[in-house]
Amino acid sequence: MKTSANNGTPKRTQKDYSLSFKLQLVEEIEQGFLTKSQAKLKYGIQGDSTVTKWLQKYGNFDWENQLPSTRSKTPEQRILELEAKVKLLEKQKERAEHPEEQANKKVIIFDMLVDMAKKEYDEQTTKLKKKTV
């Protein structure tokens, strides 16, 4: 890893960033401990959009329904913001339910296969009994 000539912070390449590092950085920003620019300086991240991409990929904020909020919000804006939060929560709920739903389907399919195997076994044993008699 090279060091920057102007401030002594280590220069990094994309390969240097582990998933745990990215998640930790995103968490620090989302909890308000750092801003994107502070995180970039603190950890020597060179790319201007790198932290933003990580926030989009690993963060909890719904970037699709992002609303600019630099001024005080009108009731209509507040309603839109709350609708966006509802959409985000629905997405999160859907993601949480999806694995459970898949597991239930797998159990049903497994039970069907076991029933089919039992039926096939019973048919084969009946055929064998008839042949031996």
N, CA, C and O atoms as CSV, one atom per row, in Angstrom:
chain,resi,resn,atom,element,x,y,z
A,1,MET,N,N,0.834,-1.172,0.000
A,1,MET,CA,C,0.000,0.000,0.000
A,1,MET,C,C,0.881,1.238,0.000
A,1,MET,O,O,1.815,1.329,0.796
A,2,LYS,N,N,0.604,2.176,-0.865
A,2,LYS,CA,C,1.389,3.398,-0.957
A,2,LYS,C,C,0.824,4.447,-0.015
A,2,LYS,O,O,-0.348,4.388,0.358
A,3,THR,N,N,1.676,5.428,0.378
A,3,THR,CA,C,1.172,6.531,1.193
A,3,THR,C,C,1.093,7.775,0.346
A,3,THR,O,O,1.900,7.999,-0.556
A,4,SER,N,N,0.095,8.579,0.664
A,4,SER,CA,C,-0.114,9.819,-0.073
A,4,SER,C,C,0.977,10.805,0.312
A,4,SER,O,O,1.351,10.901,1.481
A,5,ALA,N,N,1.486,11.538,-0.676
A,5,ALA,CA,C,2.580,12.480,-0.426
A,5,ALA,C,C,2.111,13.697,0.360
A,5,ALA,O,O,2.881,14.252,1.144
A,6,ASN,N,N,0.879,14.119,0.172
A,6,ASN,CA,C,0.440,15.367,0.786
A,6,ASN,C,C,-0.026,15.225,2.234
A,6,ASN,O,O,0.170,16.163,3.007
A,7,ASN,N,N,-0.626,14.115,2.645
A,7,ASN,CA,C,-1.106,14.059,4.024
A,7,ASN,C,C,-0.722,12.777,4.763
A,7,ASN,O,O,-1.124,12.604,5.914
A,8,GLY,N,N,0.032,11.885,4.151
A,8,GLY,CA,C,0.517,10.698,4.831
A,8,GLY,C,C,-0.508,9.597,5.019
A,8,GLY,O,O,-0.178,8.568,5.607
A,9,THR,N,N,-1.751,9.766,4.542
A,9,THR,CA,C,-2.749,8.707,4.666
A,9,THR,C,C,-2.485,7.649,3.611
A,9,THR,O,O,-2.030,7.968,2.513
A,10,PRO,N,N,-2.764,6.406,3.930
A,10,PRO,CA,C,-2.479,5.340,2.959
A,10,PRO,C,C,-3.422,5.403,1.764
A,10,PRO,O,O,-4.630,5.586,1.917
A,11,LYS,N,N,-2.840,5.246,0.555
A,11,LYS,CA,C,-3.655,5.140,-0.648
A,11,LYS,C,C,-4.060,3.685,-0.772
A,11,LYS,O,O,-3.266,2.786,-0.493
A,12,ARG,N,N,-5.268,3.458,-1.182
A,12,ARG,CA,C,-5.759,2.105,-1.286
A,12,ARG,C,C,-6.280,1.843,-2.694
A,12,ARG,O,O,-6.597,2.766,-3.445
A,13,THR,N,N,-6.357,0.578,-3.022
A,13,THR,CA,C,-7.014,0.175,-4.256
A,13,THR,C,C,-8.305,-0.524,-3.861
A,13,THR,O,O,-8.494,-0.861,-2.692
A,14,GLN,N,N,-9.191,-0.745,-4.818
A,14,GLN,CA,C,-10.479,-1.370,-4.522
A,14,GLN,C,C,-10.306,-2.748,-3.888
A,14,GLN,O,O,-11.140,-3.166,-3.085
A,15,LYS,N,N,-9.261,-3.437,-4.230
A,15,LYS,CA,C,-9.031,-4.777,-3.711
A,15,LYS,C,C,-8.751,-4.787,-2.205
A,15,LYS,O,O,-8.876,-5.829,-1.562
A,16,ASP,N,N,-8.376,-3.646,-1.642
A,16,ASP,CA,C,-8.029,-3.590,-0.231
A,16,ASP,C,C,-9.245,-3.591,0.692
A,16,ASP,O,O,-9.094,-3.842,1.887
A,17,TYR,N,N,-10.437,-3.320,0.182
A,17,TYR,CA,C,-11.602,-3.130,1.034
A,17,TYR,C,C,-12.362,-4.442,1.225
A,17,TYR,O,O,-12.928,-4.988,0.277
A,18,SER,N,N,-12.365,-4.929,2.437
A,18,SER,CA,C,-13.112,-6.152,2.733
A,18,SER,C,C,-14.584,-5.802,2.939
A,18,SER,O,O,-14.939,-4.643,3.153
A,19,LEU,N,N,-15.416,-6.812,2.870
A,19,LEU,CA,C,-16.840,-6.603,3.068
A,19,LEU,C,C,-17.109,-6.096,4.481
A,19,LEU,O,O,-17.955,-5.222,4.671
A,20,SER,N,N,-16.406,-6.627,5.466
A,20,SER,CA,C,-16.624,-6.175,6.844
A,20,SER,C,C,-16.237,-4.704,7.008
A,20,SER,O,O,-16.887,-3.967,7.749
A,21,PHE,N,N,-15.175,-4.280,6.315
A,21,PHE,CA,C,-14.785,-2.874,6.357
A,21,PHE,C,C,-15.882,-1.997,5.771
A,21,PHE,O,O,-16.255,-0.978,6.352
A,22,LYS,N,N,-16.396,-2.404,4.612
A,22,LYS,CA,C,-17.447,-1.625,3.950
A,22,LYS,C,C,-18.686,-1.523,4.834
A,22,LYS,O,O,-19.277,-0.452,4.964
A,23,LEU,N,N,-19.074,-2.642,5.440
A,23,LEU,CA,C,-20.257,-2.637,6.303
A,23,LEU,C,C,-20.051,-1.758,7.531
A,23,LEU,O,O,-20.966,-1.059,7.967
A,24,GLN,N,N,-18.838,-1.800,8.085
A,24,GLN,CA,C,-18.533,-0.976,9.249
A,24,GLN,C,C,-18.616,0.505,8.883
A,24,GLN,O,O,-19.188,1.303,9.626
A,25,LEU,N,N,-18.046,0.863,7.743
A,25,LEU,CA,C,-18.056,2.254,7.303
A,25,LEU,C,C,-19.486,2.735,7.051
A,25,LEU,O,O,-19.851,3.839,7.454
A,26,VAL,N,N,-20.284,1.915,6.392
A,26,VAL,CA,C,-21.681,2.272,6.125
A,26,VAL,C,C,-22.432,2.472,7.432
A,26,VAL,O,O,-23.220,3.408,7.566
A,27,GLU,N,N,-22.187,1.591,8.393
A,27,GLU,CA,C,-22.850,1.706,9.691
A,27,GLU,C,C,-22.451,3.006,10.401
A,27,GLU,O,O,-23.301,3.681,10.982
A,28,GLU,N,N,-21.167,3.354,10.355
A,28,GLU,CA,C,-20.702,4.589,10.988
A,28,GLU,C,C,-21.387,5.804,10.366
A,28,GLU,O,O,-21.775,6.732,11.076
A,29,ILE,N,N,-21.534,5.798,9.051
A,29,ILE,CA,C,-22.166,6.933,8.373
A,29,ILE,C,C,-23.653,6.979,8.704
A,29,ILE,O,O,-24.192,8.048,8.994
A,30,GLU,N,N,-24.320,5.829,8.662
A,30,GLU,CA,C,-25.759,5.803,8.924
A,30,GLU,C,C,-26.098,6.160,10.365
A,30,GLU,O,O,-27.169,6.702,10.637
A,31,GLN,N,N,-25.192,5.858,11.286
A,31,GLN,CA,C,-25.434,6.210,12.680
A,31,GLN,C,C,-25.059,7.662,12.972
A,31,GLN,O,O,-25.296,8.153,14.076
A,32,GLY,N,N,-24.477,8.348,11.995
A,32,GLY,CA,C,-24.168,9.758,12.149
A,32,GLY,C,C,-22.815,10.058,12.760
A,32,GLY,O,O,-22.534,11.207,13.102
A,33,PHE,N,N,-21.969,9.045,12.905
A,33,PHE,CA,C,-20.638,9.281,13.470
A,33,PHE,C,C,-19.722,9.982,12.465
A,33,PHE,O,O,-18.825,10.729,12.859
A,34,LEU,N,N,-19.944,9.744,11.171
A,34,LEU,CA,C,-19.124,10.330,10.113
A,34,LEU,C,C,-20.016,10.759,8.950
A,34,LEU,O,O,-21.091,10.201,8.730
A,35,THR,N,N,-19.545,11.759,8.215
A,35,THR,CA,C,-20.167,12.076,6.935
A,35,THR,C,C,-19.411,11.303,5.861
A,35,THR,O,O,-18.370,10.705,6.134
A,36,LYS,N,N,-19.937,11.319,4.642
A,36,LYS,CA,C,-19.228,10.611,3.560
A,36,LYS,C,C,-17.831,11.182,3.354
A,36,LYS,O,O,-16.869,10.431,3.192
A,37,SER,N,N,-17.719,12.502,3.360
A,37,SER,CA,C,-16.403,13.105,3.125
A,37,SER,C,C,-15.449,12.835,4.293
A,37,SER,O,O,-14.254,12.634,4.073
A,38,GLN,N,N,-15.951,12.827,5.517
A,38,GLN,CA,C,-15.103,12.515,6.668
A,38,GLN,C,C,-14.603,11.071,6.598
A,38,GLN,O,O,-13.442,10.788,6.895
A,39,ALA,N,N,-15.489,10.173,6.203
A,39,ALA,CA,C,-15.101,8.768,6.083
A,39,ALA,C,C,-14.040,8.601,5.005
A,39,ALA,O,O,-13.080,7.848,5.168
A,40,LYS,N,N,-14.228,9.307,3.914
A,40,LYS,CA,C,-13.265,9.236,2.807
A,40,LYS,C,C,-11.881,9.688,3.275
A,40,LYS,O,O,-10.879,9.042,2.967
A,41,LEU,N,N,-11.824,10.792,4.015
A,41,LEU,CA,C,-10.543,11.296,4.517
A,41,LEU,C,C,-9.955,10.376,5.593
A,41,LEU,O,O,-8.760,10.081,5.584
A,42,LYS,N,N,-10.802,9.933,6.508
A,42,LYS,CA,C,-10.332,9.114,7.622
A,42,LYS,C,C,-9.709,7.802,7.149
A,42,LYS,O,O,-8.692,7.365,7.689
A,43,TYR,N,N,-10.317,7.173,6.141
A,43,TYR,CA,C,-9.859,5.865,5.704
A,43,TYR,C,C,-9.049,5.897,4.410
A,43,TYR,O,O,-8.679,4.843,3.893
A,44,GLY,N,N,-8.767,7.086,3.880
A,44,GLY,CA,C,-7.932,7.195,2.689
A,44,GLY,C,C,-8.570,6.638,1.433
A,44,GLY,O,O,-7.892,6.043,0.596
A,45,ILE,N,N,-9.864,6.829,1.300
A,45,ILE,CA,C,-10.582,6.322,0.132
A,45,ILE,C,C,-10.464,7.356,-0.979
A,45,ILE,O,O,-10.781,8.529,-0.783
A,46,GLN,N,N,-10.005,6.914,-2.149
A,46,GLN,CA,C,-9.725,7.861,-3.223
A,46,GLN,C,C,-10.937,8.198,-4.084
A,46,GLN,O,O,-11.133,9.361,-4.434
A,47,GLY,N,N,-11.738,7.226,-4.425
A,47,GLY,CA,C,-12.847,7.449,-5.349
A,47,GLY,C,C,-13.909,8.358,-4.773
A,47,GLY,O,O,-14.272,8.236,-3.604
A,48,ASP,N,N,-14.412,9.278,-5.601
A,48,ASP,CA,C,-15.427,10.216,-5.134
A,48,ASP,C,C,-16.775,9.529,-4.879
A,48,ASP,O,O,-17.513,9.927,-3.978
A,49,SER,N,N,-17.090,8.517,-5.657
A,49,SER,CA,C,-18.404,7.880,-5.512
A,49,SER,C,C,-18.329,6.533,-4.797
A,49,SER,O,O,-19.349,5.856,-4.666
A,50,THR,N,N,-17.168,6.137,-4.340
A,50,THR,CA,C,-16.999,4.829,-3.715
A,50,THR,C,C,-17.893,4.673,-2.490
A,50,THR,O,O,-18.617,3.684,-2.370
A,51,VAL,N,N,-17.847,5.635,-1.589
A,51,VAL,CA,C,-18.634,5.551,-0.353
A,51,VAL,C,C,-20.124,5.587,-0.682
A,51,VAL,O,O,-20.912,4.867,-0.069
A,52,THR,N,N,-20.510,6.414,-1.636
A,52,THR,CA,C,-21.921,6.491,-2.033
A,52,THR,C,C,-22.397,5.148,-2.578
A,52,THR,O,O,-23.504,4.708,-2.267
A,53,LYS,N,N,-21.573,4.502,-3.381
A,53,LYS,CA,C,-21.936,3.183,-3.921
A,53,LYS,C,C,-22.100,2.160,-2.799
A,53,LYS,O,O,-23.018,1.341,-2.830
A,54,TRP,N,N,-21.210,2.208,-1.811
A,54,TRP,CA,C,-21.325,1.288,-0.686
A,54,TRP,C,C,-22.611,1.550,0.094
A,54,TRP,O,O,-23.293,0.614,0.512
A,55,LEU,N,N,-22.937,2.830,0.286
A,55,LEU,CA,C,-24.175,3.163,0.991
A,55,LEU,C,C,-25.388,2.634,0.234
A,55,LEU,O,O,-26.334,2.129,0.839
A,56,GLN,N,N,-25.356,2.751,-1.081
A,56,GLN,CA,C,-26.465,2.257,-1.890
A,56,GLN,C,C,-26.550,0.746,-1.832
A,56,GLN,O,O,-27.643,0.182,-1.781
A,57,LYS,N,N,-25.412,0.095,-1.840
A,57,LYS,CA,C,-25.388,-1.365,-1.895
A,57,LYS,C,C,-25.638,-2.006,-0.534
A,57,LYS,O,O,-26.360,-2.999,-0.449
A,58,TYR,N,N,-25.057,-1.460,0.529
A,58,TYR,CA,C,-25.102,-2.111,1.828
A,58,TYR,C,C,-25.924,-1.374,2.885
A,58,TYR,O,O,-26.178,-1.913,3.962
A,59,GLY,N,N,-26.339,-0.150,2.582
A,59,GLY,CA,C,-27.039,0.658,3.574
A,59,GLY,C,C,-28.519,0.345,3.670
A,59,GLY,O,O,-29.065,-0.419,2.875
A,60,ASN,N,N,-29.156,0.950,4.657
A,60,ASN,CA,C,-30.582,0.733,4.905
A,60,ASN,C,C,-31.463,1.779,4.231
A,60,ASN,O,O,-32.684,1.622,4.204
A,61,PHE,N,N,-30.878,2.836,3.690
A,61,PHE,CA,C,-31.653,3.906,3.077
A,61,PHE,C,C,-32.169,3.466,1.718
A,61,PHE,O,O,-31.444,2.826,0.956
A,62,ASP,N,N,-33.407,3.801,1.407
A,62,ASP,CA,C,-34.013,3.437,0.130
A,62,ASP,C,C,-33.662,4.513,-0.895
A,62,ASP,O,O,-34.307,5.560,-0.945
A,63,TRP,N,N,-32.656,4.260,-1.698
A,63,TRP,CA,C,-32.150,5.252,-2.640
A,63,TRP,C,C,-33.097,5.469,-3.807
A,63,TRP,O,O,-33.052,6.524,-4.440
A,64,GLU,N,N,-33.953,4.502,-4.111
A,64,GLU,CA,C,-34.885,4.655,-5.229
A,64,GLU,C,C,-35.929,5.721,-4.939
A,64,GLU,O,O,-36.365,6.427,-5.848
A,65,ASN,N,N,-36.330,5.843,-3.686
A,65,ASN,CA,C,-37.371,6.800,-3.309
A,65,ASN,C,C,-36.793,7.982,-2.545
A,65,ASN,O,O,-37.450,8.542,-1.667
A,66,GLN,N,N,-35.585,8.355,-2.873
A,66,GLN,CA,C,-34.876,9.430,-2.183
A,66,GLN,C,C,-35.541,10.770,-2.479
A,66,GLN,O,O,-35.883,11.068,-3.624
A,67,LEU,N,N,-35.716,11.560,-1.447
A,67,LEU,CA,C,-36.279,12.898,-1.604
A,67,LEU,C,C,-35.262,13.916,-1.105
A,67,LEU,O,O,-34.728,13.750,-0.008
A,68,PRO,N,N,-34.975,14.973,-1.881
A,68,PRO,CA,C,-34.068,15.999,-1.373
A,68,PRO,C,C,-34.739,16.734,-0.214
A,68,PRO,O,O,-35.907,17.111,-0.303
A,69,SER,N,N,-33.989,16.936,0.877
A,69,SER,CA,C,-34.608,17.556,2.056
A,69,SER,C,C,-33.671,18.579,2.678
A,69,SER,O,O,-33.121,18.350,3.755
A,70,THR,N,N,-33.489,19.703,2.002
A,70,THR,CA,C,-32.639,20.741,2.567
A,70,THR,C,C,-33.473,21.839,3.225
A,70,THR,O,O,-32.968,22.554,4.091
A,71,ARG,N,N,-34.732,21.985,2.833
A,71,ARG,CA,C,-35.601,22.998,3.441
A,71,ARG,C,C,-36.638,22.317,4.321
A,71,ARG,O,O,-36.720,21.090,4.376
A,72,SER,N,N,-37.444,23.152,5.021
A,72,SER,CA,C,-38.511,22.566,5.822
A,72,SER,C,C,-39.536,21.925,4.893
A,72,SER,O,O,-39.767,22.406,3.783
A,73,LYS,N,N,-40.137,20.858,5.346
A,73,LYS,CA,C,-40.991,20.066,4.487
A,73,LYS,C,C,-42.447,20.492,4.612
A,73,LYS,O,O,-42.939,20.803,5.697
A,74,THR,N,N,-43.110,20.496,3.481
A,74,THR,CA,C,-44.546,20.759,3.467
A,74,THR,C,C,-45.259,19.473,3.864
A,74,THR,O,O,-44.651,18.402,3.834
A,75,PRO,N,N,-46.516,19.552,4.230
A,75,PRO,CA,C,-47.250,18.321,4.561
A,75,PRO,C,C,-47.249,17.311,3.407
A,75,PRO,O,O,-47.181,16.104,3.638
A,76,GLU,N,N,-47.324,17.801,2.181
A,76,GLU,CA,C,-47.297,16.899,1.032
A,76,GLU,C,C,-45.955,16.169,0.936
A,76,GLU,O,O,-45.903,14.970,0.660
A,77,GLN,N,N,-44.870,16.917,1.170
A,77,GLN,CA,C,-43.549,16.299,1.139
A,77,GLN,C,C,-43.410,15.268,2.255
A,77,GLN,O,O,-42.836,14.197,2.058
A,78,ARG,N,N,-43.938,15.601,3.418
A,78,ARG,CA,C,-43.881,14.676,4.549
A,78,ARG,C,C,-44.642,13.389,4.232
A,78,ARG,O,O,-44.194,12.295,4.574
A,79,ILE,N,N,-45.797,13.528,3.575
A,79,ILE,CA,C,-46.583,12.359,3.172
A,79,ILE,C,C,-45.787,11.504,2.196
A,79,ILE,O,O,-45.743,10.281,2.328
A,80,LEU,N,N,-45.154,12.151,1.213
A,80,LEU,CA,C,-44.341,11.409,0.244
A,80,LEU,C,C,-43.191,10.683,0.935
A,80,LEU,O,O,-42.871,9.542,0.602
A,81,GLU,N,N,-42.579,11.356,1.898
A,81,GLU,CA,C,-41.480,10.744,2.645
A,81,GLU,C,C,-41.961,9.527,3.431
A,81,GLU,O,O,-41.294,8.493,3.447
A,82,LEU,N,N,-43.104,9.648,4.073
A,82,LEU,CA,C,-43.655,8.534,4.832
A,82,LEU,C,C,-44.058,7.381,3.913
A,82,LEU,O,O,-43.897,6.216,4.276
A,83,GLU,N,N,-44.578,7.697,2.731
A,83,GLU,CA,C,-44.910,6.654,1.763
A,83,GLU,C,C,-43.645,5.914,1.320
A,83,GLU,O,O,-43.652,4.695,1.151
A,84,ALA,N,N,-42.559,6.673,1.136
A,84,ALA,CA,C,-41.293,6.046,0.758
A,84,ALA,C,C,-40.796,5.136,1.878
A,84,ALA,O,O,-40.260,4.061,1.607
A,85,LYS,N,N,-40.967,5.554,3.130
A,85,LYS,CA,C,-40.563,4.720,4.260
A,85,LYS,C,C,-41.401,3.446,4.318
A,85,LYS,O,O,-40.887,2.369,4.619
A,86,VAL,N,N,-42.690,3.578,4.030
A,86,VAL,CA,C,-43.559,2.400,4.015
A,86,VAL,C,C,-43.087,1.419,2.944
A,86,VAL,O,O,-43.025,0.213,3.186
A,87,LYS,N,N,-42.751,1.944,1.744
A,87,LYS,CA,C,-42.252,1.081,0.675
A,87,LYS,C,C,-40.977,0.365,1.108
A,87,LYS,O,O,-40.804,-0.826,0.847
A,88,LEU,N,N,-40.091,1.095,1.768
A,88,LEU,CA,C,-38.842,0.500,2.242
A,88,LEU,C,C,-39.116,-0.615,3.248
A,88,LEU,O,O,-38.526,-1.692,3.165
A,89,LEU,N,N,-40.006,-0.355,4.189
A,89,LEU,CA,C,-40.337,-1.368,5.185
A,89,LEU,C,C,-40.997,-2.587,4.548
A,89,LEU,O,O,-40.762,-3.719,4.969
A,90,GLU,N,N,-41.821,-2.352,3.534
A,90,GLU,CA,C,-42.433,-3.480,2.825
A,90,GLU,C,C,-41.373,-4.312,2.117
A,90,GLU,O,O,-41.443,-5.541,2.116
A,91,LYS,N,N,-40.380,-3.638,1.508
A,91,LYS,CA,C,-39.281,-4.362,0.857
A,91,LYS,C,C,-38.516,-5.202,1.876
A,91,LYS,O,O,-38.207,-6.368,1.628
A,92,GLN,N,N,-38.214,-4.597,3.025
A,92,GLN,CA,C,-37.464,-5.304,4.057
A,92,GLN,C,C,-38.259,-6.491,4.588
A,92,GLN,O,O,-37.699,-7.557,4.841
A,93,LYS,N,N,-39.565,-6.303,4.757
A,93,LYS,CA,C,-40.429,-7.388,5.217
A,93,LYS,C,C,-40.451,-8.513,4.190
A,93,LYS,O,O,-40.379,-9.689,4.547
A,94,GLU,N,N,-40.550,-8.148,2.910
A,94,GLU,CA,C,-40.565,-9.143,1.832
A,94,GLU,C,C,-39.278,-9.951,1.820
A,94,GLU,O,O,-39.299,-11.170,1.651
A,95,ARG,N,N,-38.150,-9.257,2.000
A,95,ARG,CA,C,-36.859,-9.953,2.033
A,95,ARG,C,C,-36.782,-10.905,3.211
A,95,ARG,O,O,-36.234,-12.001,3.094
A,96,ALA,N,N,-37.336,-10.487,4.358
A,96,ALA,CA,C,-37.289,-11.320,5.557
A,96,ALA,C,C,-38.202,-12.533,5.424
A,96,ALA,O,O,-37.882,-13.605,5.938
A,97,GLU,N,N,-39.339,-12.378,4.739
A,97,GLU,CA,C,-40.289,-13.475,4.600
A,97,GLU,C,C,-39.871,-14.453,3.514
A,97,GLU,O,O,-40.226,-15.630,3.580
A,98,HIS,N,N,-39.145,-14.006,2.543
A,98,HIS,CA,C,-38.816,-14.832,1.383
A,98,HIS,C,C,-38.104,-16.131,1.752
A,98,HIS,O,O,-38.519,-17.184,1.269
A,99,PRO,N,N,-37.063,-16.122,2.574
A,99,PRO,CA,C,-36.395,-17.380,2.924
A,99,PRO,C,C,-37.330,-18.351,3.648
A,99,PRO,O,O,-37.263,-19.561,3.432
A,100,GLU,N,N,-38.200,-17.815,4.507
A,100,GLU,CA,C,-39.141,-18.666,5.225
A,100,GLU,C,C,-40.110,-19.325,4.246
A,100,GLU,O,O,-40.418,-20.511,4.369
A,101,GLU,N,N,-40.582,-18.554,3.281
A,101,GLU,CA,C,-41.497,-19.079,2.275
A,101,GLU,C,C,-40.821,-20.189,1.460
A,101,GLU,O,O,-41.431,-21.223,1.187
A,102,GLN,N,N,-39.562,-19.969,1.074
A,102,GLN,CA,C,-38.824,-20.987,0.325
A,102,GLN,C,C,-38.659,-22.253,1.153
A,102,GLN,O,O,-38.796,-23.359,0.631
A,103,ALA,N,N,-38.370,-22.098,2.429
A,103,ALA,CA,C,-38.200,-23.261,3.300
A,103,ALA,C,C,-39.505,-24.040,3.385
A,103,ALA,O,O,-39.490,-25.271,3.355
A,104,ASN,N,N,-40.637,-23.342,3.490
A,104,ASN,CA,C,-41.930,-24.018,3.551
A,104,ASN,C,C,-42.200,-24.789,2.265
A,104,ASN,O,O,-42.701,-25.912,2.310
A,105,LYS,N,N,-41.872,-24.197,1.120
A,105,LYS,CA,C,-42.068,-24.884,-0.152
A,105,LYS,C,C,-41.191,-26.127,-0.238
A,105,LYS,O,O,-41.632,-27.167,-0.728
A,106,LYS,N,N,-39.959,-26.026,0.234
A,106,LYS,CA,C,-39.056,-27.173,0.213
A,106,LYS,C,C,-39.589,-28.301,1.082
A,106,LYS,O,O,-39.477,-29.470,0.715
A,107,VAL,N,N,-40.166,-27.965,2.227
A,107,VAL,CA,C,-40.724,-28.981,3.116
A,107,VAL,C,C,-41.886,-29.689,2.432
A,107,VAL,O,O,-42.003,-30.913,2.505
A,108,ILE,N,N,-42.745,-28.922,1.768
A,108,ILE,CA,C,-43.883,-29.509,1.061
A,108,ILE,C,C,-43.402,-30.450,-0.038
A,108,ILE,O,O,-43.910,-31.563,-0.173
A,109,ILE,N,N,-42.426,-30.005,-0.820
A,109,ILE,CA,C,-41.892,-30.834,-1.902
A,109,ILE,C,C,-41.238,-32.099,-1.337
A,109,ILE,O,O,-41.415,-33.191,-1.877
A,110,PHE,N,N,-40.492,-31.943,-0.260
A,110,PHE,CA,C,-39.844,-33.100,0.363
A,110,PHE,C,C,-40.892,-34.111,0.834
A,110,PHE,O,O,-40.745,-35.315,0.622
A,111,ASP,N,N,-41.950,-33.607,1.473
A,111,ASP,CA,C,-43.016,-34.499,1.928
A,111,ASP,C,C,-43.664,-35.232,0.758
A,111,ASP,O,O,-43.981,-36.417,0.861
A,112,MET,N,N,-43.859,-34.524,-0.352
A,112,MET,CA,C,-44.440,-35.148,-1.541
A,112,MET,C,C,-43.525,-36.253,-2.070
A,112,MET,O,O,-43.996,-37.328,-2.443
A,113,LEU,N,N,-42.232,-35.990,-2.101
A,113,LEU,CA,C,-41.275,-36.986,-2.568
A,113,LEU,C,C,-41.256,-38.216,-1.662
A,113,LEU,O,O,-41.171,-39.347,-2.142
A,114,VAL,N,N,-41.333,-37.990,-0.365
A,114,VAL,CA,C,-41.348,-39.106,0.578
A,114,VAL,C,C,-42.613,-39.938,0.359
A,114,VAL,O,O,-42.556,-41.168,0.352
A,115,ASP,N,N,-43.755,-39.264,0.180
A,115,ASP,CA,C,-45.006,-39.984,-0.070
A,115,ASP,C,C,-44.923,-40.798,-1.355
A,115,ASP,O,O,-45.372,-41.942,-1.405
A,116,MET,N,N,-44.339,-40.194,-2.400
A,116,MET,CA,C,-44.191,-40.910,-3.672
A,116,MET,C,C,-43.277,-42.123,-3.510
A,116,MET,O,O,-43.554,-43.193,-4.052
A,117,ALA,N,N,-42.201,-41.952,-2.769
A,117,ALA,CA,C,-41.262,-43.059,-2.550
A,117,ALA,C,C,-41.933,-44.176,-1.763
A,117,ALA,O,O,-41.741,-45.351,-2.075
A,118,LYS,N,N,-42.717,-43.826,-0.746
A,118,LYS,CA,C,-43.430,-44.834,0.033
A,118,LYS,C,C,-44.410,-45.600,-0.851
A,118,LYS,O,O,-44.501,-46.826,-0.783
A,119,LYS,N,N,-45.139,-44.859,-1.679
A,119,LYS,CA,C,-46.112,-45.489,-2.577
A,119,LYS,C,C,-45.398,-46.446,-3.535
A,119,LYS,O,O,-45.840,-47.576,-3.742
A,120,GLU,N,N,-44.295,-45.982,-4.112
A,120,GLU,CA,C,-43.511,-46.819,-5.043
A,120,GLU,C,C,-42.972,-48.052,-4.316
A,120,GLU,O,O,-42.993,-49.156,-4.860
A,121,TYR,N,N,-42.495,-47.861,-3.099
A,121,TYR,CA,C,-41.976,-48.979,-2.310
A,121,TYR,C,C,-43.076,-49.993,-2.031
A,121,TYR,O,O,-42.870,-51.198,-2.169
A,122,ASP,N,N,-44.261,-49.492,-1.633
A,122,ASP,CA,C,-45.386,-50.384,-1.352
A,122,ASP,C,C,-45.786,-51.169,-2.596
A,122,ASP,O,O,-46.082,-52.361,-2.511
A,123,GLU,N,N,-45.796,-50.501,-3.759
A,123,GLU,CA,C,-46.143,-51.183,-5.010
A,123,GLU,C,C,-45.118,-52.267,-5.341
A,123,GLU,O,O,-45.479,-53.367,-5.760
A,124,GLN,N,N,-43.843,-51.948,-5.150
A,124,GLN,CA,C,-42.783,-52.923,-5.454
A,124,GLN,C,C,-42.843,-54.118,-4.510
A,124,GLN,O,O,-42.666,-55.256,-4.944
A,125,THR,N,N,-43.088,-53.876,-3.241
A,125,THR,CA,C,-43.164,-54.990,-2.293
A,125,THR,C,C,-44.383,-55.854,-2.573
A,125,THR,O,O,-44.328,-57.071,-2.396
A,126,THR,N,N,-45.487,-55.245,-3.008
A,126,THR,CA,C,-46.684,-56.008,-3.366
A,126,THR,C,C,-46.408,-56.881,-4.565
A,126,THR,O,O,-46.812,-58.044,-4.583
A,127,LYS,N,N,-45.726,-56.351,-5.577
A,127,LYS,CA,C,-45.369,-57.127,-6.777
A,127,LYS,C,C,-44.457,-58.296,-6.415
A,127,LYS,O,O,-44.622,-59.402,-6.930
A,128,LEU,N,N,-43.508,-58.050,-5.540
A,128,LEU,CA,C,-42.593,-59.114,-5.127
A,128,LEU,C,C,-43.332,-60.220,-4.367
A,128,LEU,O,O,-43.045,-61.401,-4.561
A,129,LYS,N,N,-44.258,-59.851,-3.523
A,129,LYS,CA,C,-45.033,-60.836,-2.764
A,129,LYS,C,C,-45.860,-61.709,-3.714
A,129,LYS,O,O,-45.973,-62.919,-3.516
A,130,LYS,N,N,-46.439,-61.078,-4.753
A,130,LYS,CA,C,-47.254,-61.827,-5.718
A,130,LYS,C,C,-46.385,-62.808,-6.502
A,130,LYS,O,O,-46.813,-63.926,-6.790
A,131,LYS,N,N,-45.185,-62.399,-6.842
A,131,LYS,CA,C,-44.278,-63.266,-7.609
A,131,LYS,C,C,-43.822,-64.464,-6.788
A,131,LYS,O,O,-43.653,-65.559,-7.324
A,132,THR,N,N,-43.626,-64.264,-5.507
A,132,THR,CA,C,-43.125,-65.349,-4.667
A,132,THR,C,C,-44.232,-66.317,-4.277
A,132,THR,O,O,-43.942,-67.452,-3.896
A,133,VAL,N,N,-45.477,-65.907,-4.359
A,133,VAL,CA,C,-46.573,-66.787,-3.949
A,133,VAL,C,C,-46.959,-67.757,-5.016
A,133,VAL,O,O,-47.867,-68.564,-4.818
